[in-house]
Amino acid sequence: MTYDEFLLTIENDELPSNQPLYIQALWWDAKGNWDKAHALIDALDDKNACRVHAYLHRKEGDISNAGYWYHRAHAQQPAISLTEEWKLITMELL
């Protein structure tokens, strides 16, 4: 799936269930459902999950918790907007 195709699924309310949970979590976040996004990613523990988890806590405003997850993902908190970070993560994971 391309990034543009993924954006269309968001616009059309068509959850791409054949995609990894990381992508599904980012989809729910884009739809404004942070809790659903977090619930999907919370049980996962690999590097990609930690990266999405970090982003979600940064978006939530819990910078300390976000820092913990960025560390677990072996990543630094980016100095970009949340929108840019969402796009970057999504493009990397697609």
N, CA, C and O atoms as CSV, one atom per row, in Angstrom:
chain,resi,resn,atom,element,x,y,z
A,1,MET,N,N,0.848,-1.171,0.000
A,1,MET,CA,C,0.000,0.000,0.000
A,1,MET,C,C,0.895,1.235,0.000
A,1,MET,O,O,1.874,1.304,0.742
A,2,THR,N,N,0.553,2.195,-0.827
A,2,THR,CA,C,1.317,3.438,-0.860
A,2,THR,C,C,0.773,4.397,0.202
A,2,THR,O,O,-0.302,4.187,0.766
A,3,TYR,N,N,1.532,5.434,0.452
A,3,TYR,CA,C,1.107,6.451,1.410
A,3,TYR,C,C,-0.201,7.095,0.952
A,3,TYR,O,O,-1.117,7.273,1.755
A,4,ASP,N,N,-0.294,7.441,-0.326
A,4,ASP,CA,C,-1.513,8.068,-0.846
A,4,ASP,C,C,-2.712,7.134,-0.752
A,4,ASP,O,O,-3.817,7.581,-0.445
A,5,GLU,N,N,-2.513,5.858,-1.009
A,5,GLU,CA,C,-3.597,4.887,-0.857
A,5,GLU,C,C,-4.043,4.802,0.600
A,5,GLU,O,O,-5.234,4.689,0.892
A,6,PHE,N,N,-3.072,4.857,1.505
A,6,PHE,CA,C,-3.394,4.827,2.927
A,6,PHE,C,C,-4.228,6.043,3.323
A,6,PHE,O,O,-5.197,5.919,4.071
A,7,LEU,N,N,-3.852,7.209,2.824
A,7,LEU,CA,C,-4.625,8.418,3.120
A,7,LEU,C,C,-6.064,8.286,2.628
A,7,LEU,O,O,-6.988,8.770,3.281
A,8,LEU,N,N,-6.257,7.641,1.493
A,8,LEU,CA,C,-7.615,7.431,0.975
A,8,LEU,C,C,-8.437,6.534,1.896
A,8,LEU,O,O,-9.644,6.732,2.037
A,9,THR,N,N,-7.794,5.552,2.522
A,9,THR,CA,C,-8.537,4.702,3.453
A,9,THR,C,C,-9.042,5.509,4.647
A,9,THR,O,O,-10.115,5.236,5.187
A,10,ILE,N,N,-8.263,6.495,5.044
A,10,ILE,CA,C,-8.669,7.368,6.156
A,10,ILE,C,C,-9.863,8.217,5.723
A,10,ILE,O,O,-10.851,8.329,6.449
A,11,GLU,N,N,-9.763,8.807,4.541
A,11,GLU,CA,C,-10.845,9.645,4.031
A,11,GLU,C,C,-12.130,8.844,3.836
A,11,GLU,O,O,-13.226,9.353,4.067
A,12,ASN,N,N,-11.991,7.594,3.411
A,12,ASN,CA,C,-13.151,6.762,3.094
A,12,ASN,C,C,-13.616,5.879,4.251
A,12,ASN,O,O,-14.492,5.033,4.076
A,13,ASP,N,N,-13.032,6.077,5.426
A,13,ASP,CA,C,-13.399,5.280,6.606
A,13,ASP,C,C,-13.280,3.782,6.357
A,13,ASP,O,O,-14.137,3.006,6.780
A,14,GLU,N,N,-12.216,3.378,5.668
A,14,GLU,CA,C,-11.978,1.972,5.363
A,14,GLU,C,C,-10.698,1.503,6.053
A,14,GLU,O,O,-9.612,1.584,5.479
A,15,LEU,N,N,-10.830,1.018,7.275
A,15,LEU,CA,C,-9.669,0.544,8.022
A,15,LEU,C,C,-8.957,-0.559,7.234
A,15,LEU,O,O,-9.575,-1.567,6.892
A,16,PRO,N,N,-7.674,-0.381,6.944
A,16,PRO,CA,C,-6.928,-1.410,6.208
A,16,PRO,C,C,-6.525,-2.560,7.133
A,16,PRO,O,O,-5.396,-2.604,7.621
A,17,SER,N,N,-7.437,-3.472,7.367
A,17,SER,CA,C,-7.219,-4.550,8.335
A,17,SER,C,C,-6.129,-5.522,7.927
A,17,SER,O,O,-5.640,-6.280,8.764
A,18,ASN,N,N,-5.737,-5.519,6.661
A,18,ASN,CA,C,-4.668,-6.410,6.212
A,18,ASN,C,C,-3.283,-5.821,6.476
A,18,ASN,O,O,-2.276,-6.410,6.083
A,19,GLN,N,N,-3.226,-4.686,7.125
A,19,GLN,CA,C,-1.965,-4.020,7.441
A,19,GLN,C,C,-1.552,-4.334,8.884
A,19,GLN,O,O,-2.391,-4.695,9.708
A,20,PRO,N,N,-0.252,-4.193,9.185
A,20,PRO,CA,C,0.213,-4.441,10.563
A,20,PRO,C,C,-0.493,-3.529,11.573
A,20,PRO,O,O,-1.033,-2.480,11.221
A,21,LEU,N,N,-0.473,-3.957,12.815
A,21,LEU,CA,C,-1.116,-3.164,13.876
A,21,LEU,C,C,-0.531,-1.761,13.980
A,21,LEU,O,O,-1.233,-0.833,14.383
A,22,TYR,N,N,0.746,-1.588,13.625
A,22,TYR,CA,C,1.342,-0.240,13.662
A,22,TYR,C,C,0.548,0.702,12.756
A,22,TYR,O,O,0.197,1.818,13.139
A,23,ILE,N,N,0.280,0.215,11.545
A,23,ILE,CA,C,-0.435,1.026,10.564
A,23,ILE,C,C,-1.876,1.232,11.001
A,23,ILE,O,O,-2.426,2.322,10.842
A,24,GLN,N,N,-2.481,0.203,11.544
A,24,GLN,CA,C,-3.848,0.352,12.037
A,24,GLN,C,C,-3.907,1.382,13.165
A,24,GLN,O,O,-4.845,2.175,13.238
A,25,ALA,N,N,-2.908,1.368,14.038
A,25,ALA,CA,C,-2.869,2.348,15.129
A,25,ALA,C,C,-2.732,3.764,14.582
A,25,ALA,O,O,-3.398,4.682,15.062
A,26,LEU,N,N,-1.880,3.947,13.587
A,26,LEU,CA,C,-1.718,5.267,12.980
A,26,LEU,C,C,-3.004,5.699,12.273
A,26,LEU,O,O,-3.334,6.885,12.248
A,27,TRP,N,N,-3.724,4.740,11.704
A,27,TRP,CA,C,-5.003,5.026,11.061
A,27,TRP,C,C,-5.997,5.553,12.101
A,27,TRP,O,O,-6.643,6.579,11.890
A,28,TRP,N,N,-6.113,4.838,13.227
A,28,TRP,CA,C,-7.038,5.277,14.273
A,28,TRP,C,C,-6.645,6.640,14.827
A,28,TRP,O,O,-7.506,7.464,15.136
A,29,ASP,N,N,-5.338,6.874,14.952
A,29,ASP,CA,C,-4.891,8.186,15.416
A,29,ASP,C,C,-5.328,9.273,14.437
A,29,ASP,O,O,-5.806,10.330,14.848
A,30,ALA,N,N,-5.162,9.011,13.152
A,30,ALA,CA,C,-5.565,9.994,12.138
A,30,ALA,C,C,-7.072,10.240,12.159
A,30,ALA,O,O,-7.532,11.324,11.801
A,31,LYS,N,N,-7.834,9.240,12.575
A,31,LYS,CA,C,-9.287,9.377,12.675
A,31,LYS,C,C,-9.704,10.071,13.975
A,31,LYS,O,O,-10.891,10.290,14.212
A,32,GLY,N,N,-8.722,10.416,14.813
A,32,GLY,CA,C,-9.024,11.126,16.053
A,32,GLY,C,C,-9.303,10.228,17.240
A,32,GLY,O,O,-9.793,10.693,18.269
A,33,ASN,N,N,-8.998,8.946,17.111
A,33,ASN,CA,C,-9.257,8.013,18.208
A,33,ASN,C,C,-7.923,7.561,18.822
A,33,ASN,O,O,-7.435,6.463,18.554
A,34,TRP,N,N,-7.357,8.437,19.646
A,34,TRP,CA,C,-6.072,8.168,20.291
A,34,TRP,C,C,-6.158,6.914,21.154
A,34,TRP,O,O,-5.234,6.101,21.161
A,35,ASP,N,N,-7.251,6.757,21.873
A,35,ASP,CA,C,-7.388,5.610,22.775
A,35,ASP,C,C,-7.335,4.281,22.021
A,35,ASP,O,O,-6.671,3.345,22.466
A,36,LYS,N,N,-8.016,4.195,20.904
A,36,LYS,CA,C,-7.999,2.970,20.098
A,36,LYS,C,C,-6.592,2.739,19.546
A,36,LYS,O,O,-6.099,1.611,19.555
A,37,ALA,N,N,-5.947,3.799,19.068
A,37,ALA,CA,C,-4.583,3.692,18.548
A,37,ALA,C,C,-3.644,3.174,19.629
A,37,ALA,O,O,-2.827,2.286,19.381
A,38,HIS,N,N,-3.765,3.725,20.810
A,38,HIS,CA,C,-2.905,3.325,21.918
A,38,HIS,C,C,-3.183,1.886,22.337
A,38,HIS,O,O,-2.251,1.133,22.621
A,39,ALA,N,N,-4.438,1.504,22.376
A,39,ALA,CA,C,-4.794,0.133,22.763
A,39,ALA,C,C,-4.189,-0.885,21.804
A,39,ALA,O,O,-3.768,-1.960,22.230
A,40,LEU,N,N,-4.142,-0.561,20.523
A,40,LEU,CA,C,-3.565,-1.483,19.542
A,40,LEU,C,C,-2.061,-1.638,19.710
A,40,LEU,O,O,-1.524,-2.733,19.541
A,41,ILE,N,N,-1.395,-0.569,20.036
A,41,ILE,CA,C,0.065,-0.576,20.071
A,41,ILE,C,C,0.613,-0.939,21.450
A,41,ILE,O,O,1.763,-1.359,21.573
A,42,ASP,N,N,-0.203,-0.778,22.474
A,42,ASP,CA,C,0.248,-0.942,23.858
A,42,ASP,C,C,0.768,-2.342,24.168
A,42,ASP,O,O,1.677,-2.489,24.985
A,43,ALA,N,N,0.225,-3.350,23.546
A,43,ALA,CA,C,0.625,-4.725,23.850
A,43,ALA,C,C,1.856,-5.172,23.058
A,43,ALA,O,O,2.406,-6.241,23.322
A,44,LEU,N,N,2.288,-4.370,22.101
A,44,LEU,CA,C,3.442,-4.731,21.271
A,44,LEU,C,C,4.720,-4.156,21.868
A,44,LEU,O,O,4.684,-3.143,22.568
A,45,ASP,N,N,5.840,-4.799,21.593
A,45,ASP,CA,C,7.069,-4.397,22.274
A,45,ASP,C,C,8.291,-4.305,21.351
A,45,ASP,O,O,9.414,-4.176,21.839
A,46,ASP,N,N,8.096,-4.367,20.049
A,46,ASP,CA,C,9.250,-4.285,19.149
A,46,ASP,C,C,9.573,-2.824,18.829
A,46,ASP,O,O,8.859,-1.915,19.251
A,47,LYS,N,N,10.638,-2.614,18.093
A,47,LYS,CA,C,11.131,-1.269,17.800
A,47,LYS,C,C,10.076,-0.402,17.115
A,47,LYS,O,O,9.916,0.766,17.470
A,48,ASN,N,N,9.358,-0.954,16.143
A,48,ASN,CA,C,8.335,-0.182,15.435
A,48,ASN,C,C,7.192,0.208,16.367
A,48,ASN,O,O,6.705,1.338,16.321
A,49,ALA,N,N,6.770,-0.720,17.203
A,49,ALA,CA,C,5.700,-0.431,18.153
A,49,ALA,C,C,6.143,0.658,19.134
A,49,ALA,O,O,5.369,1.554,19.471
A,50,CYS,N,N,7.368,0.572,19.577
A,50,CYS,CA,C,7.884,1.584,20.509
A,50,CYS,C,C,7.917,2.959,19.857
A,50,CYS,O,O,7.668,3.967,20.518
A,51,ARG,N,N,8.221,3.005,18.575
A,51,ARG,CA,C,8.273,4.280,17.847
A,51,ARG,C,C,6.877,4.886,17.741
A,51,ARG,O,O,6.701,6.080,17.981
A,52,VAL,N,N,5.897,4.082,17.388
A,52,VAL,CA,C,4.518,4.576,17.310
A,52,VAL,C,C,4.026,4.970,18.705
A,52,VAL,O,O,3.349,5.985,18.870
A,53,HIS,N,N,4.369,4.167,19.690
A,53,HIS,CA,C,3.980,4.436,21.081
A,53,HIS,C,C,4.556,5.784,21.530
A,53,HIS,O,O,3.864,6.573,22.174
A,54,ALA,N,N,5.808,6.043,21.193
A,54,ALA,CA,C,6.450,7.312,21.540
A,54,ALA,C,C,5.701,8.485,20.916
A,54,ALA,O,O,5.400,9.476,21.581
A,55,TYR,N,N,5.409,8.351,19.633
A,55,TYR,CA,C,4.672,9.408,18.936
A,55,TYR,C,C,3.329,9.669,19.621
A,55,TYR,O,O,2.956,10.820,19.847
A,56,LEU,N,N,2.608,8.600,19.948
A,56,LEU,CA,C,1.287,8.763,20.575
A,56,LEU,C,C,1.388,9.499,21.909
A,56,LEU,O,O,0.558,10.360,22.204
A,57,HIS,N,N,2.393,9.172,22.717
A,57,HIS,CA,C,2.531,9.863,24.002
A,57,HIS,C,C,3.012,11.296,23.818
A,57,HIS,O,O,2.669,12.172,24.612
A,58,ARG,N,N,3.800,11.541,22.782
A,58,ARG,CA,C,4.182,12.925,22.474
A,58,ARG,C,C,2.934,13.707,22.098
A,58,ARG,O,O,2.748,14.837,22.548
A,59,LYS,N,N,2.092,13.119,21.288
A,59,LYS,CA,C,0.853,13.784,20.882
A,59,LYS,C,C,-0.048,14.037,22.085
A,59,LYS,O,O,-0.698,15.078,22.182
A,60,GLU,N,N,-0.077,13.085,22.985
A,60,GLU,CA,C,-0.885,13.209,24.201
A,60,GLU,C,C,-0.378,14.348,25.089
A,60,GLU,O,O,-1.129,14.909,25.887
A,61,GLY,N,N,0.898,14.675,24.938
A,61,GLY,CA,C,1.498,15.709,25.769
A,61,GLY,C,C,2.276,15.156,26.942
A,61,GLY,O,O,2.779,15.918,27.768
A,62,ASP,N,N,2.381,13.841,27.026
A,62,ASP,CA,C,3.131,13.177,28.099
A,62,ASP,C,C,4.570,12.990,27.617
A,62,ASP,O,O,4.963,11.897,27.207
A,63,ILE,N,N,5.343,14.065,27.673
A,63,ILE,CA,C,6.688,14.088,27.101
A,63,ILE,C,C,7.629,13.126,27.820
A,63,ILE,O,O,8.490,12.517,27.184
A,64,SER,N,N,7.480,12.981,29.123
A,64,SER,CA,C,8.326,12.056,29.871
A,64,SER,C,C,8.102,10.618,29.398
A,64,SER,O,O,9.057,9.884,29.145
A,65,ASN,N,N,6.852,10.232,29.285
A,65,ASN,CA,C,6.527,8.891,28.821
A,65,ASN,C,C,6.952,8.716,27.363
A,65,ASN,O,O,7.450,7.656,26.984
A,66,ALA,N,N,6.759,9.740,26.557
A,66,ALA,CA,C,7.207,9.688,25.162
A,66,ALA,C,C,8.715,9.451,25.109
A,66,ALA,O,O,9.196,8.646,24.312
A,67,GLY,N,N,9.450,10.152,25.956
A,67,GLY,CA,C,10.906,9.981,25.998
A,67,GLY,C,C,11.301,8.556,26.306
A,67,GLY,O,O,12.249,8.032,25.722
A,68,TYR,N,N,10.588,7.926,27.215
A,68,TYR,CA,C,10.832,6.519,27.545
A,68,TYR,C,C,10.679,5.649,26.301
A,68,TYR,O,O,11.520,4.792,26.030
A,69,TRP,N,N,9.598,5.872,25.544
A,69,TRP,CA,C,9.330,5.057,24.357
A,69,TRP,C,C,10.274,5.376,23.214
A,69,TRP,O,O,10.646,4.477,22.459
A,70,TYR,N,N,10.674,6.638,23.065
A,70,TYR,CA,C,11.686,6.964,22.048
A,70,TYR,C,C,12.982,6.213,22.371
A,70,TYR,O,O,13.630,5.660,21.482
A,71,HIS,N,N,13.343,6.202,23.645
A,71,HIS,CA,C,14.556,5.477,24.066
A,71,HIS,C,C,14.434,3.993,23.719
A,71,HIS,O,O,15.370,3.400,23.182
A,72,ARG,N,N,13.293,3.399,24.022
A,72,ARG,CA,C,13.067,1.980,23.715
A,72,ARG,C,C,13.114,1.707,22.214
A,72,ARG,O,O,13.482,0.613,21.784
A,73,ALA,N,N,12.736,2.715,21.417
A,73,ALA,CA,C,12.745,2.583,19.955
A,73,ALA,C,C,14.117,2.910,19.363
A,73,ALA,O,O,14.311,2.839,18.150
A,74,HIS,N,N,15.069,3.271,20.235
A,74,HIS,CA,C,16.400,3.699,19.782
A,74,HIS,C,C,16.285,4.887,18.832
A,74,HIS,O,O,16.942,4.943,17.792
A,75,ALA,N,N,15.432,5.834,19.219
A,75,ALA,CA,C,15.191,7.022,18.409
A,75,ALA,C,C,15.193,8.252,19.307
A,75,ALA,O,O,14.992,8.156,20.518
A,76,GLN,N,N,15.420,9.382,18.704
A,76,GLN,CA,C,15.348,10.644,19.426
A,76,GLN,C,C,14.021,11.318,19.101
A,76,GLN,O,O,13.487,11.166,18.002
A,77,GLN,N,N,13.503,12.058,20.060
A,77,GLN,CA,C,12.281,12.806,19.784
A,77,GLN,C,C,12.591,13.799,18.676
A,77,GLN,O,O,13.516,14.600,18.812
A,78,PRO,N,N,11.844,13.765,17.593
A,78,PRO,CA,C,12.157,14.650,16.475
A,78,PRO,C,C,11.753,16.094,16.759
A,78,PRO,O,O,10.835,16.364,17.534
A,79,ALA,N,N,12.455,16.998,16.119
A,79,ALA,CA,C,12.150,18.423,16.254
A,79,ALA,C,C,11.293,18.849,15.066
A,79,ALA,O,O,11.604,19.819,14.375
A,80,ILE,N,N,10.205,18.103,14.842
A,80,ILE,CA,C,9.265,18.399,13.770
A,80,ILE,C,C,7.863,18.374,14.354
A,80,ILE,O,O,7.658,17.948,15.490
A,81,SER,N,N,6.905,18.833,13.569
A,81,SER,CA,C,5.530,18.846,14.056
A,81,SER,C,C,5.004,17.418,14.198
A,81,SER,O,O,5.557,16.478,13.628
A,82,LEU,N,N,3.944,17.278,14.955
A,82,LEU,CA,C,3.304,15.972,15.105
A,82,LEU,C,C,2.786,15.464,13.759
A,82,LEU,O,O,2.852,14.268,13.475
A,83,THR,N,N,2.275,16.369,12.940
A,83,THR,CA,C,1.793,15.990,11.612
A,83,THR,C,C,2.924,15.426,10.765
A,83,THR,O,O,2.765,14.406,10.095
A,84,GLU,N,N,4.059,16.098,10.805
A,84,GLU,CA,C,5.222,15.625,10.041
A,84,GLU,C,C,5.728,14.291,10.585
A,84,GLU,O,O,6.116,13.410,9.818
A,85,GLU,N,N,5.724,14.146,11.907
A,85,GLU,CA,C,6.173,12.894,12.495
A,85,GLU,C,C,5.238,11.747,12.108
A,85,GLU,O,O,5.701,10.657,11.772
A,86,TRP,N,N,3.935,11.984,12.154
A,86,TRP,CA,C,2.967,10.966,11.760
A,86,TRP,C,C,3.234,10.518,10.327
A,86,TRP,O,O,3.263,9.323,10.033
A,87,LYS,N,N,3.428,11.487,9.444
A,87,LYS,CA,C,3.685,11.164,8.036
A,87,LYS,C,C,4.974,10.374,7.886
A,87,LYS,O,O,5.010,9.384,7.155
A,88,LEU,N,N,6.020,10.791,8.560
A,88,LEU,CA,C,7.315,10.109,8.490
A,88,LEU,C,C,7.206,8.662,8.958
A,88,LEU,O,O,7.674,7.752,8.273
A,89,ILE,N,N,6.598,8.444,10.109
A,89,ILE,CA,C,6.446,7.090,10.639
A,89,ILE,C,C,5.606,6.240,9.683
A,89,ILE,O,O,5.958,5.103,9.367
A,90,THR,N,N,4.493,6.812,9.233
A,90,THR,CA,C,3.603,6.074,8.346
A,90,THR,C,C,4.328,5.653,7.067
A,90,THR,O,O,4.225,4.505,6.634
A,91,MET,N,N,5.050,6.578,6.477
A,91,MET,CA,C,5.766,6.264,5.232
A,91,MET,C,C,6.829,5.187,5.471
A,91,MET,O,O,7.035,4.315,4.627
A,92,GLU,N,N,7.489,5.251,6.604
A,92,GLU,CA,C,8.523,4.241,6.914
A,92,GLU,C,C,7.900,2.858,7.117
A,92,GLU,O,O,8.483,1.853,6.711
A,93,LEU,N,N,6.739,2.802,7.731
A,93,LEU,CA,C,6.130,1.519,8.058
A,93,LEU,C,C,5.302,0.909,6.928
A,93,LEU,O,O,5.040,-0.294,6.920
A,94,LEU,N,N,4.896,1.745,5.980
A,94,LEU,CA,C,4.182,1.191,4.841
A,94,LEU,C,C,5.170,0.505,3.910
A,94,LEU,O,O,4.774,-0.034,2.877
